[in-house]
Amino acid sequence: MNRDVANALGAALLFGASTPVAKLLVGQASPWLLAGLLYLGSGLGLALARLLRDGCWRPSGLARGEWPWLLGAIAFGGVLGPVALMAGLAHTGAATASLLLNLEAVLTALIAWLVFRENADRRVVLGMAAIVAGGLVLAWPQGRAVAGGASGAFGMAAIVLACLCWAIDNNLTRKVAATDALFVAASKGLIAGTVNCALAFAVAGAGDGGAALPGAGTALLIMAVGLLGYGASLVLFVLALRGLGTARTGAYFSIAPFVGALVSIALLGEPATPAFWVACALMGWGVWLHLTEHHEHLHTHEPVAHTHPHRHDEHHQHVHDFAWDGREPHSHPHRHAALTHKHPHYPDIHHQHAH
């Protein structure tokens, strides 16, 4: 299997399984504080992993112009998105929430296509249409069945908002995907976790206990879920963005709701209605269309200089002006000469060409 595809699927598995587990933790802390602890666990764990990997603290490697992209991604994906998800989970079943999270892939692709001009073919568009259809089938009976009606509608609206925030986050993160994935993910976790925890205490009403810290064991469990479901998942997602592009990575990542829904049914005993399985079939078909995509044509690489981890493949045939131990992959500033050729490819960091 392609390494980038494996990274995207691994990210989906970790994040998908974390959704129903987070559902179990709703009520242990306010949605804002729960989101903060999830991301704080992610940031602390990944920062420690980066320190152990390098043996010392290394600079980020981000160029000055890349910092606004990262900070924007943190604001949408690290602060607003998790809070909306936690609020939605408090009013929506975990299986339904997991399937609605498929909308993240659709919104991610729409922003990539319409705003950042990433290539899309008919097969990819048809796959996204199938995913949207599955979400509509799922939402129609749910809207009539939830207790209180308005509460269920609020929960689904909050989850859709979370999907939009993460879609914006995905596209902004793509702009820094060539840099150290551990740094990107750790920074998001530390900043978003700190901000969310601080805001949770700042907005808590006097005496309502909304921002009361859970017990030490529960807090550690929440942070552990955050490290795996948000931290490790994000590292794999950034690596996939580097090799697949935003829309394709989002499509592979859309397997996450299926994982979450199955875990919800098995772990929480939630019912699997006929509409649920129809939605699964439509969404599964949409994912399959993406998994079986083949994109190949004659294209030209314009000259470019950048820095990122790479191997000496057909796109990296260069010499070094320093002693190199022969290890792959390795990272250093390098320049690409103009090149015209034909091969199967994705809109990765080396294939941002017009069609």
C-alpha positions in Angstrom: 0.0 0.0 0.0 1.2 3.5 -0.7 2.8 5.0 2.4 0.7 8.2 2.1 -2.5 6.3 1.8 -1.5 4.2 4.9 -0.9 7.4 6.8 -4.3 8.8 5.9 -6.1 5.6 6.9 -4.1 5.4 10.1 -5.2 8.9 11.0 -8.8 8.0 10.2 -8.7 4.9 12.4 -7.3 6.7 15.4 -9.7 9.7 15.1 -12.7 7.6 14.3 -12.3 5.4 17.4 -11.8 8.5 19.6 -15.3 9.9 18.9 -17.4 7.3 20.8 -14.8 7.3 23.6 -15.1 11.0 23.8 -18.9 10.5 24.0 -18.4 8.4 27.1 -16.4 11.3 28.6 -19.0 14.0 28.0 -20.3 15.1 31.3 -17.0 14.6 33.1 -16.1 18.2 32.2 -17.7 21.1 30.3 -17.4 20.8 26.4 -14.9 23.6 26.4 -12.7 22.1 29.1 -13.0 18.6 27.6 -11.8 19.9 24.3 -9.0 21.7 26.0 -7.8 18.6 27.9 -8.0 16.5 24.7 -5.7 18.9 22.8 -3.5 19.5 25.8 -2.8 15.8 26.1 -2.0 15.7 22.4 0.4 18.7 22.6 2.3 17.5 25.7 2.6 14.0 24.4 3.8 15.0 20.9 6.2 17.7 22.3 7.8 15.0 24.5 8.0 12.6 21.5 9.7 15.3 19.4 12.2 16.0 22.2 13.0 12.3 22.6 13.3 11.9 18.8 15.8 14.8 18.4 17.6 14.6 21.7 17.2 18.4 22.1 14.9 21.2 21.2 15.1 22.1 17.5 13.7 25.2 15.7 10.4 24.7 13.9 11.8 25.3 10.4 8.7 27.3 9.5 9.3 30.3 7.3 7.9 33.6 8.5 5.2 33.6 5.9 4.0 30.1 7.0 3.2 31.1 10.6 -0.2 32.7 9.8 -1.3 29.5 8.1 -0.4 27.4 11.1 -2.0 29.9 13.6 -5.2 30.0 11.5 -5.3 26.2 11.4 -4.9 26.1 15.2 -7.7 28.6 15.7 -10.2 26.8 13.5 -9.2 23.2 14.0 -7.8 23.3 17.6 -10.1 25.8 19.3 -13.4 26.1 17.5 -13.8 22.6 16.0 -13.3 20.5 19.2 -15.7 22.7 21.2 -18.4 22.4 18.6 -17.9 18.6 18.5 -18.1 18.2 22.2 -21.2 20.4 22.3 -22.7 18.3 19.5 -21.9 15.0 21.2 -23.8 16.1 24.3 -27.1 16.3 22.2 -26.5 13.6 19.6 -25.8 9.8 19.6 -22.2 8.9 18.9 -23.0 6.7 15.9 -25.0 9.5 14.2 -22.2 12.0 15.1 -19.6 9.7 13.7 -21.3 9.4 10.4 -22.1 13.1 10.2 -18.4 13.8 10.5 -18.1 12.5 6.9 -19.1 16.0 6.0 -15.6 17.2 7.0 -14.2 15.4 3.9 -16.8 17.0 1.6 -16.2 20.5 3.0 -12.5 20.0 2.9 -12.7 19.1 -0.8 -15.0 22.0 -1.7 -12.6 24.5 -0.1 -9.6 22.8 -1.7 -11.3 22.9 -5.1 -13.0 26.3 -5.0 -10.5 28.4 -2.9 -7.1 26.7 -3.4 -7.8 25.4 -6.9 -6.8 21.8 -6.3 -7.6 19.5 -9.1 -10.8 17.4 -9.0 -12.1 14.9 -11.5 -15.6 13.4 -12.0 -14.9 10.3 -9.9 -13.9 12.3 -6.9 -16.9 14.7 -7.2 -19.2 11.7 -7.5 -17.7 10.1 -4.4 -18.3 13.3 -2.5 -21.9 13.4 -3.7 -22.5 9.9 -2.4 -21.1 10.9 1.0 -23.4 13.9 1.2 -26.4 11.7 0.2 -25.5 9.3 3.0 -25.4 12.2 5.5 -28.9 13.4 4.3 -30.4 9.9 4.7 -28.9 9.6 8.2 -30.1 13.0 9.3 -33.7 12.8 8.0 -35.1 10.1 10.4 -32.8 11.3 13.2 -34.3 14.8 13.2 -37.8 13.3 13.9 -36.6 10.8 16.5 -34.5 12.7 19.0 -36.1 13.7 22.2 -37.0 17.4 22.3 -36.4 17.9 18.5 -34.6 21.2 19.0 -31.9 19.6 21.1 -31.1 17.0 18.4 -31.1 19.7 15.7 -28.7 21.8 17.8 -26.4 18.7 18.2 -26.3 18.0 14.5 -25.8 21.7 13.7 -22.9 21.8 16.1 -21.2 18.8 14.5 -21.6 20.3 11.0 -20.0 23.5 12.4 -17.1 21.3 13.7 -16.8 19.8 10.3 -16.5 23.2 8.6 -13.9 24.3 11.2 -11.8 21.2 10.5 -12.2 21.6 6.8 -10.7 25.1 7.0 -8.0 23.7 9.3 -7.1 21.0 6.8 -6.7 23.4 4.0 -4.6 25.8 6.1 -2.5 22.9 7.4 -1.7 21.9 3.8 0.3 25.1 3.5 2.7 23.9 6.2 2.6 20.2 5.5 6.1 20.1 4.1 7.6 21.0 7.6 8.1 18.8 10.7 4.7 17.1 11.2 5.5 16.5 14.9 6.1 20.3 15.4 2.9 21.2 13.6 0.7 18.8 15.6 2.4 19.5 18.9 2.0 23.2 18.5 -1.7 22.9 17.7 -2.2 20.7 20.7 -0.3 22.9 23.2 -1.8 26.2 22.0 -5.3 25.0 21.4 -5.3 23.0 24.7 -4.1 26.0 26.7 -6.5 28.4 25.1 -9.5 26.1 25.5 -8.8 25.3 29.2 -8.2 29.0 30.0 -11.5 30.0 28.2 -13.4 27.2 30.0 -12.5 28.7 33.4 -13.0 32.3 32.2 -16.6 31.8 30.9 -17.8 29.4 33.6 -20.6 30.9 35.6 -20.2 31.4 39.3 -21.0 28.3 41.2 -22.1 26.3 38.2 -19.2 23.9 38.2 -19.0 24.1 34.4 -15.2 24.3 34.5 -14.5 22.2 37.5 -11.5 19.9 36.8 -12.3 16.2 36.7 -10.4 13.7 39.0 -6.8 13.1 38.2 -7.5 9.6 36.7 -10.3 11.0 34.5 -8.1 13.9 33.4 -5.3 11.6 32.4 -7.7 9.3 30.5 -9.0 12.3 28.6 -5.5 13.5 27.7 -4.5 10.0 26.6 -7.5 9.9 24.3 -6.4 13.3 23.0 -2.8 12.1 22.4 -4.0 9.1 20.2 -7.2 10.4 18.6 -6.0 14.0 18.0 -2.2 14.0 18.3 -1.0 10.9 16.6 -3.9 11.1 14.2 -2.9 14.6 13.2 0.8 13.7 12.7 -0.3 11.0 10.2 -2.8 13.4 8.6 -0.1 16.0 8.0 2.2 13.4 6.4 -0.7 12.3 4.2 -1.4 15.9 3.2 2.2 16.2 2.0 1.8 13.3 -0.3 -1.8 13.2 -1.4 -3.1 16.7 -1.3 -6.0 18.1 0.7 -9.1 16.7 -1.0 -7.7 13.2 -1.4 -6.4 13.0 2.1 -9.9 14.2 3.3 -11.5 11.4 1.2 -9.3 8.7 2.7 -9.9 10.2 6.2 -13.6 9.9 5.7 -13.3 6.2 6.8 -13.1 7.6 10.3 -16.9 8.0 10.8 -17.4 4.3 9.9 -14.9 3.3 12.5 -16.6 5.6 15.1 -20.0 4.3 14.2 -19.0 0.6 14.5 -17.3 1.3 17.9 -20.4 3.2 19.1 -22.7 0.3 18.3 -20.3 -2.2 19.9 -19.2 -0.1 22.9 -22.3 2.0 23.7 -25.0 -0.4 22.4 -26.6 2.2 20.1 -29.2 0.9 17.7 -28.3 0.4 14.0 -31.5 1.4 12.1 -32.2 0.7 8.4 -31.4 4.3 7.6 -28.1 3.9 9.3 -27.1 1.0 7.0 -28.4 2.8 3.9 -26.2 5.8 4.9 -23.3 3.4 5.4 -23.7 2.0 1.9 -23.8 5.4 0.3 -20.9 6.7 2.2 -18.9 3.5 1.7 -19.5 3.7 -2.0 -18.2 7.3 -2.0 -15.1 6.3 -0.1 -14.5 3.4 -2.6 -14.7 5.8 -5.6 -11.9 7.8 -4.0 -9.8 4.8 -3.1 -9.9 3.5 -6.7 -9.1 6.8 -8.4 -6.3 6.9 -11.0 -4.9 10.2 -12.1 -2.2 10.3 -14.8 -1.3 12.7 -17.5 1.7 14.6 -19.0 2.6 17.4 -16.6 5.4 19.9 -16.1 7.2 20.7 -12.8 8.2 24.3 -12.6 11.6 25.2 -10.9 11.2 25.4 -7.1 13.4 25.5 -4.0 12.1 24.2 -0.7 12.8 22.1 2.3 11.1 18.9 3.4 11.8 15.2 4.3 12.4 13.3 1.0 13.9 10.3 -0.7 16.0 10.3 -3.8 13.1 9.3 -6.1 12.4 10.6 -9.6 11.5 14.0 -8.3 14.7 14.3 -6.1 17.7 13.7 -8.3 20.1 16.2 -6.8 23.6 16.3 -5.3 24.5 17.4 -1.9 27.0 20.2 -0.9 27.5 18.5 2.5 28.5 15.2 3.8 25.5 12.8 3.6 25.3 9.4 5.4 23.0 7.9 2.8 20.0 7.5 5.1 16.5 7.9 3.7 14.4 9.9 4.2 16.4 13.0 4.9 15.7 16.8 5.0 17.6 19.8 3.7 17.1 22.8 1.4 17.1 21.6 -2.2 16.1 22.9 -5.7 14.0 21.2 -8.4 14.8 21.9 -12.0 12.0 22.1 -14.6 10.8 18.6 -15.5 8.1 17.3 -17.9 7.0 13.6 -17.6 4.0 11.4 -17.2 3.1 9.1 -14.2 0.2 8.4 -11.8 0.2 11.2 -9.2 -1.8 13.1 -6.6 -1.8 16.9 -6.0 1.0 16.6 -3.5 3.6 19.3 -2.7 5.3 18.6 -6.0 2.2 18.5 -8.2 0.4 21.8 -7.8 0.0 22.3 -11.6 -3.0 23.5 -13.7 -5.0 21.0 -15.8 
